[in-house]
Amino acid sequence: MSQYFIAYIGGDQSTSPEEGKLNFSKYMEWLNSLGEAAISPMNPFKTTRTVKPDGSVTGGSSMAMSGFTIIEAESMDTALALVMNCPFLEINGALEVSELA
């Protein structure tokens, strides 16, 4: 089995605490549905710094990635099928799926 890195890109912020709880509940349900395929299921980013070629360091990210999940799957097609039901897509987020070398 291969491992796949799923990057969470963008996505709308919740407009209320209730909406946030509902979105989180859907996300946890989806993660649980992955079962043993989810080998590193929930890795949100907290603080990000960007190191540039000149050695300078800036606060924040140079991209809109907010976290990642690592799954095991038999193929890229299987990995893509697993992410199609991720509720992150419902909040206008995108998922980048990459096979790990």
QUIWOWO-V273306 format. One record per residue. N is the residue number from 1. RES is the residue in one letter. SS is DSSP state (H for helix, E for strand, L for the rest). OMEGA is omega in degrees with one decimal (none if undefined). D_LAST is the distance of its C-alpha to the last C-alpha in Angstrom with 2 decimals. Layout:
N:RES:SS:OMEGA:D_LAST
N:RES:SS:OMEGA:D_LAST
//
This chain:
1:M:L:177.5:11.86
2:S:E:176.2:8.56
3:Q:E:-177.7:8.23
4:Y:E:179.0:9.15
5:F:E:177.8:10.34
6:I:E:178.5:13.92
7:A:E:177.1:15.75
8:Y:E:-174.1:19.54
9:I:E:175.7:21.27
10:G:E:-178.7:25.06
11:G:L:179.3:27.35
12:D:L:174.4:31.05
13:Q:L:176.2:32.57
14:S:L:-178.9:34.83
15:T:L:179.0:38.48
16:S:L:176.0:39.87
17:P:H:179.6:39.01
18:E:H:178.2:39.69
19:E:H:177.7:37.25
20:G:H:178.9:34.60
21:K:H:178.7:35.27
22:L:H:179.0:35.13
23:N:H:179.9:31.79
24:F:H:178.8:30.35
25:S:H:177.5:31.88
26:K:H:-179.4:30.30
27:Y:H:179.5:26.86
28:M:H:176.9:27.32
29:E:H:178.2:28.58
30:W:H:178.7:25.51
31:L:H:178.9:23.20
32:N:H:179.2:25.44
33:S:H:178.5:25.28
34:L:L:179.0:21.54
35:G:H:-177.2:22.62
36:E:H:178.1:20.18
37:A:H:-179.8:17.31
38:A:E:-177.0:17.39
39:I:E:172.5:15.83
40:S:E:-162.8:16.23
41:P:E:-171.0:18.73
42:M:E:-176.3:20.55
43:N:E:178.5:19.64
44:P:E:177.0:22.18
45:F:L:178.9:22.63
46:K:L:-178.9:26.02
47:T:L:-178.8:26.59
48:T:L:171.9:24.62
49:R:E:178.5:25.41
50:T:E:177.0:24.18
51:V:E:-177.1:24.22
52:K:L:-177.6:25.19
53:P:L:-179.6:25.12
54:D:L:179.1:28.78
55:G:L:178.3:28.12
56:S:L:-179.3:29.78
57:V:E:178.1:28.60
58:T:E:176.9:29.43
59:G:E:177.2:29.58
60:G:L:-175.2:27.46
61:S:L:174.7:24.38
62:S:L:177.0:23.97
63:M:L:-174.9:22.43
64:A:L:-179.9:23.44
65:M:E:-176.2:20.49
66:S:E:179.4:22.15
67:G:E:-179.2:19.49
68:F:E:173.7:16.46
69:T:E:173.4:15.69
70:I:E:178.7:12.73
71:I:E:170.1:13.38
72:E:E:178.6:12.58
73:A:E:-177.9:13.53
74:E:L:-178.1:14.01
75:S:L:175.3:13.04
76:M:H:178.9:12.71
77:D:H:178.0:16.50
78:T:H:178.3:16.89
79:A:H:179.4:14.90
80:L:H:177.9:17.09
81:A:H:179.7:20.13
82:L:H:-176.9:19.58
83:V:H:-177.3:19.58
84:M:L:-179.4:22.57
85:N:L:-178.8:24.97
86:C:L:-178.8:23.77
87:P:H:174.3:26.98
88:F:H:178.2:25.33
89:L:H:-179.8:25.84
90:E:H:179.8:29.56
91:I:H:176.6:29.94
92:N:L:173.6:28.68
93:G:E:175.6:25.19
94:A:E:177.9:22.15
95:L:E:172.3:18.73
96:E:E:-178.0:15.55
97:V:E:-179.4:12.83
98:S:E:174.4:9.21
99:E:E:178.3:6.44
100:L:L:-178.5:3.80
101:A:L:none:0.00
//
